[in-house]
């Protein structure tokens, strides 16, 4: 058992996935702390609030709602609320819906975990895929995540990586083994702007992803998910593209300092 874990998410402190996350965490740690957004912050990536104040609301013993992003919550939890009682691990999720491929760049679930990792605490991002929005199979993550987390903790991983864990949209008994996969291309094929008019005659806009079936590449997270596996992908902040770097090297001097 771990001494202490901190939980955050991007769906908000009252989201069903947070209740599932608390049940999971209670099986692996003596103390469970929650520092999560007061409201849904999906799509906020690693954003932190630099231009407006943050407020904290105590929701119960070791439960705090923050008027900010998942990154704000990770920072407030580790740098303010839990400075005297730092956690051994940060768990972000359980997200409603998968976080795979290019979409991890936008994910607040991943962003909360990455911010915790940047601040020196090991972190995992957990997501539950679904096929019907009104029937998310939470029991899959609820029943399988504790052992998955224990297994990953026993193995260990680099301090510069967050492990992104996705559970397939299947009953727990039908789920395949924990499988390592690379980040694939994902399903984002573009973005669409839908323009509407509100009751006062003012124009407003909704942003939406356009998705399509794309070539995912070898060992991809999407391919593993489609095969019914529990998908684990190590993610890091360093986004340097080695192929582009090599292609530019003959034309530009490299910094040797």
N, C-alpha and C positions, 0 to 999 in steps of 0.2 A: 504493500500500500504506500502511496505517496503521502507526504504530510499535508500538502495543500495544493489545490489547483484553482485557477481563475478561469471563468467562462465569459465569453462575449459572443456576439453574433451580429448579423446585419438585418435580420428580420424584426428585431425589437425584443425587449425584455419580456413582453407578454406573448410572444409567438409560441406556437405548439412545439417547434423544434427546440426552444430553450428549455421547456419542461422535460423533453426527452434528454437533452444534454445534461441537465441536473441529475436525472436518474442514472445516466451512464457514469457521470463523475463520482457519484456517491459510492459506486462499486470499486473505484480505484484510488480514492483519496479519503483521508480522515476529515479534512475540511474542504468545503466547496464554497468559493466566493463567486458572485456574479457581478460583473460590471458591464452593462449592455445598454444599447441605445434606447431611449424612451420611445422612439418611433421608428418605423421601418426606414432603414438606410441602405437598401439594396442598390447595387451599382455604384457605390461610393468609392470603391477601390481602396487605395491607401490614404485617402484624403484626411487631412487634419484641419481643424478650425483655427485660423490665424486672425480672422477679422471680426469675430464676435465671441462673447463670453460663453462659457459652459456652466451649466447648473447641474448639481447632483441631487437626486432624490433617493432617500433611504427607503427601500421597499420592504425591509424586514432584516433579520439577522444576516449579515454578510451578503446582502442583495442591494445593488445600487443601480439606478437608472440615470443615464447621462444624456443631456440634450446635445448630442453630437454624433459623429460617425463612429464606425468600429475602430478606426485608428485612434480617434479621440479617447474611446473607452479603454483601449489597451494602454495608452499613455497615462490616463487618469488613474487607472487601476495600479499600474506598476510604479508610477512616479509620484503618486499622491495618496491614494486610499490604502495601498498595501505596502508602503515603504518599510514599515516595522515588521511586517509578516509576509515577505515575498513568496510567491508561489514557486513550486517546482516545475510547473507546466501550465501553459495556457491552451485552452481548447476553444476553438471558434466554430460555432454552429449550434445545433445541427441545421444546416441550411435546407430550406424547402426548395428542392430542385438541384440538379447536378451543377458542378463547377468544373468544367473540362475545357481543354483546348484554349483557344484565344480568349474565351470568355473569362478565364481566370484573371486576366488583366483588369477587368471591370469589377470583379467580385469583391464586395465588402467583407464577405466571410474570409476569403484569402487575405484581404488587406489587413484585417484585425490580427490575424495570426502573424503576418509578415512584420507588422509594427512591433509586436511582442518579441519576435526573434531579433529584430534590429536593436531592441532594448535589452537583449541578453538573456531572454528566457526561452527555452525550447517551446515550440508551438506546433499544433496540429490544426488543420482545417477539415471539418467534416460536413458532408452533404449527402442528402437522401434524394435520389432520382425518383421520378414518378411518371406514370403515363396518363393519369387523370388528376387534375388539380384538386378535385374534391375528394380524392381517395389516396392521399400520400401514405405509403406503407411504412409509417414510423416504427412499427414493431421490428422491422428489419434492422435498422440502425440501433434501436434500443437493445435488442438481444445480442447483436454481433459486435458492436463497437467496443465494449469493455475488454473482450479478449484480444481484439485487434490492437487496441492501445497498449495493453500489457505486452503483446508480442513485439511491437515496434520499440517500446521502451527497453525491452531486454536486448534487442539488437543494437539500438542506438543509431544515431545519424549525425551528420556534420552540423556544427553550430551555425553555418551560413545558409541553412536550408530549412524550409517549412515543408512538412509532409502533407500533401493534399489528398484526402481520403474521400472516395465516393462509393456509396452503396447503391447497387442496382435496384431497379423497381420490381423486385421479386419477393415472394415470401422467403423468410430466413432459411427455411429448409431447402430451398432451391438455389441458393446463392453459391457461386463457385468460391474458390480459395482466394486469399489475399494475394494480389498479383501486382508486381512492379511494372509500371508503364511510363512512357515518355509523354510529354505534352504534345498532343496532335494539333492539327490545323483548326479543329473545332468546326462548328456549323454556321458561324457568322459569315454571311455572303454580302453584307452591306447594311445600310441603315435607311429607314424610311421616316419621313416627317409627315405626320397627319395634322392638317390644319382644321380647326373648328372655330365656332363662334359661340361665346357664352351668352347667358340670358340678357346681359346688358349690352350686347352687340359688339363686344370686344373680341378680337382674334386671339386665340392661344394655340399652342402646338404640343403634340405628343411625339416623342422620339420612340421608335421601335426598331429592334433588330430584324433584319431579313435573314432567314436561315435557309440553308440548302445542303445537299449531300456533297461533301468535298472529299478529295483524296487526303487521307489522314497521315500517311507515312508509316514507317515500320514501328512496331511496338507501341502504338498510340493508345492514349487513354480512352478515346471513344471506342476503338475496336475492342478493348478489354471490357468496357462497360456493356457493349452489345453482346459479348460472350457471357455475360452474367457474373463477372468477377467483381470482387471488392478491389477497387483500383487505388493504388498508392503511387503518387508522383512527387518526387522532391522538386521544390521550386525555390528559386533564389532571386536576389535583387539584381545580380550582374546579368544584364541583357545583351552584352557584347556579342555580336554575330561573328563567329570565327571565320565563316566563309567570306563574308564581306570584308572583314579585316584583312584576310590574306589577299583578296583581290585588290584592295587599295594600297597595300604595302609597296608594290613597285612604283607607285605614282606619288606617294606622300612619305615624308620622313616620319619614322616612328620615334616617339618620345622614349629616350633611353635613361631618364633620370630615376 
